């Protein structure tokens, strides 16, 4: 009813606006803001793993 009265498409089954807001905030806010921090953490973990692996050999 509401969609037809306002000239918009109806929401698909299973659509959750809260979940969509969370996804959008992760993709468009947090990922651009913290991608270099996460990349640095990944490099640090990789180097630590290599160091431990070489130390045990």
C-alpha positions as CSV (number, residue, x, y, z in Angstrom):
1,X,0.0,0.0,0.0
2,X,2.6,2.6,1.1
3,X,4.9,1.9,-1.8
4,X,2.1,2.3,-4.4
5,X,0.7,5.4,-2.7
6,X,4.1,7.1,-2.7
7,X,5.3,5.8,-6.1
8,X,8.2,3.7,-5.0
9,X,9.1,0.1,-5.3
10,X,8.0,-2.3,-2.6
11,X,10.7,-3.6,-0.3
12,X,11.8,-7.2,-1.2
13,X,11.1,-10.0,1.2
14,X,13.8,-10.4,3.9
15,X,15.1,-6.8,3.5
16,X,16.3,-5.4,6.8
17,X,17.1,-1.6,6.8
18,X,19.2,-1.9,10.0
19,X,21.4,-4.5,8.4
20,X,21.7,-2.4,5.3
21,X,22.8,0.7,7.3
22,X,25.5,-1.4,9.1
23,X,26.8,-2.7,5.7
24,X,26.8,0.8,4.3
25,X,28.7,2.2,7.3
26,X,31.3,-0.5,7.1
27,X,31.8,-0.1,3.4
28,X,31.6,3.7,3.1
29,X,32.8,5.0,6.4
30,X,35.0,2.5,8.4
31,X,36.8,0.7,5.5
32,X,38.1,4.0,3.9
33,X,39.0,5.4,7.3
34,X,40.9,2.3,8.6
35,X,42.1,0.4,5.6
36,X,45.7,1.4,6.1
37,X,45.6,0.5,9.7
38,X,44.2,-2.9,8.9
39,X,46.8,-3.4,6.1
40,X,49.6,-2.5,8.6
41,X,48.2,-4.9,11.1
42,X,48.1,-7.7,8.4
43,X,51.7,-7.0,7.5
44,X,52.7,-7.1,11.1
45,X,50.9,-10.4,11.7
46,X,52.5,-11.9,8.5
47,X,56.0,-10.8,9.6
48,X,55.5,-12.2,13.1
49,X,54.4,-15.5,11.6
50,X,57.4,-15.7,9.3
51,X,59.7,-14.8,12.2
52,X,58.2,-17.5,14.5
53,X,58.3,-20.1,11.7
54,X,62.0,-19.4,10.9
55,X,62.8,-19.4,14.6
56,X,61.4,-22.9,15.1
57,X,63.3,-24.3,12.2
